Amino acid sequence: PDFSPAPASALAATTPPAAAGESEAHATRQYTPLPTLKPTSWSPIFESDREQTRVGAATSGFDVLGYHSYIGWATWLVSSPAGAATPNLAAPDWQVYYAYSRWRPTFWVSASTNTSFSAGPASNSGVPSSATLRERQLETGVLFPVRHVRVATT
């Protein structure tokens, strides 16, 4: 083998890969979070109190850079108080939450539908009637983090 240095003209003729156009695998492209936003976990939900029993599921995910995050869940009514107006059993209670935290502050939005059962106005006999409330909410906000640094010297 010839280990002598190559002539300068041979080195000048070779073009670096960045100038000649990079390969497809190393090409620079704009970031898009969509391929990495698949749910990363899920959990079953079972909740019960004196008014209702619900079952459902929750899921969440985030992009690889941590700019986008979300969580969502839905529960379906299994039982409700006797005598209460029962909402459509095919319509779940649900909530979705999304946060964009590339910069400080973090911007977020949340939407939900919730069913609650309570005592309504009294009937002619003085007994409270049953009431069913189906509530929809849309919220948005800005989260300003407060960072604290403690320094101790000994």
N, C-alpha and C positions, 0 to 999 in steps of 0.2 A: 504494500500500500504506500501511496505517496502522502506523506505528512507535511509537505512543504506548504507555506501560506499561499492562499489563492491570490491571483492578481487583483488589483483594485478595480479593474474594469469588470471582472466577473461579479464582484460584490455589488457594484453600482447597478448591474443589469437585473439583479433580483429585486423584486418589489415586495415590501412587507405586506402581510395579509390584510391589514386594516386599510391600506391604500388601494389594494387590488379588489376589494370587496370581500367581506367576510363570508364564511360558510353559513348555510342556513341555520345550523345548530348554534352558532355564535352571533347571529345577527341581532342588532339592537332593535327593539320594538317597544311601543308604548305599553305601559302596564294596564292590564284589564283584570279586575278581580273576579269576574264571572266563573272562570274554570275552577277556582279554589273556594267558592262560596257554598259548596255542598254541605249539608248538615254534618256535624262532627259527632253528635251524640243525640240520644233520645231517652226518654224516661216515661214509664207508665204513670198515670195519675189516678188516685182513688181518694176522693174527699167525701166526708160525711159529717153532717151536724144534725141538729134536731129538726131542721127544716127540709133538708134535701140530701140525696146521695148522687154523686156524679162520678163517671169514669171517663178517662181520655188519655191523651199523650201529649208530651212536650218535646220539642226539638230545638237545637240551636246550632249556630255556626259562625264562622268568621273567615275573612280572607287571609292569605299567607302573610301579608304585611301588617295585619291588625288594624287596618283603616276602617273596615266595615265589619259590624257584628250584628247579629239578630238572635232573637228567641221568639218562639211562638208556641202556643198550646191551645188545645180545644178539649172540652169536656161535654159529655152528653148526660142529660138527666135520666137517672134510673128510678128514683122515687121522690115524691113531693108530699107536702102536708095534705092530709085528708080534707076535702072540701075546697081546696085552692084551685083556681083556674090553672090548668096545665098548659104551658106553651107547647108549640110544635116540637115534638121529641126529636125530629130530624134536624132541627136548628140548634147547633151547639152554642155554649158559651165559649168565647175564644178571646185571645189577646195576642197581638204581634207587637214587637218592639224592635226598632232599628236605631243604631248609633253610628255616626260617622266621626271618627276620631283621628284623622290624619294630622290636624292641627290642634293646638290648644286655643280655644275651648272645644269641647265635644258637643256636637249637635245631635239631637235625638227626636224621635217621633214614636208615638204609641197609639194604637187603636184597639178597642175592645167592645165586646158585647157581654153583658152580665145579667143573670136572672136572679131575683130575690123574692122571697115570700114574706109577707108581714100581715099584721092585723090592719084591716081597713076600717071605714066608718062603722059605727054601731048600727045594728038593725033596729026595727021597731021594738023588739023585745029586749034591747040593751046589750045583746051579744055582739062582739066585734065580728065584722065580716072578714073573709080572707081576701087578701090582695096579692096580685102577682105583678111585679115590676120588671120590665125588660128594658135595660138601660144600655145606651150606646155612648161611647166616649172617644174623643180624638184629642190627643195632647201632644204638645211639642215643647221643646225647651233647649236651653244651652247650659252646659255644665262647665263651670270654671274651677279647675283643680287648684288647690292651695298646697304648695309644696313647702315642707319645713326641713331644714338641714340643721343637725346638731353636730357641733364639733367639740370634742373633749381632748384636752392634752394632759398628759401625766408627767 
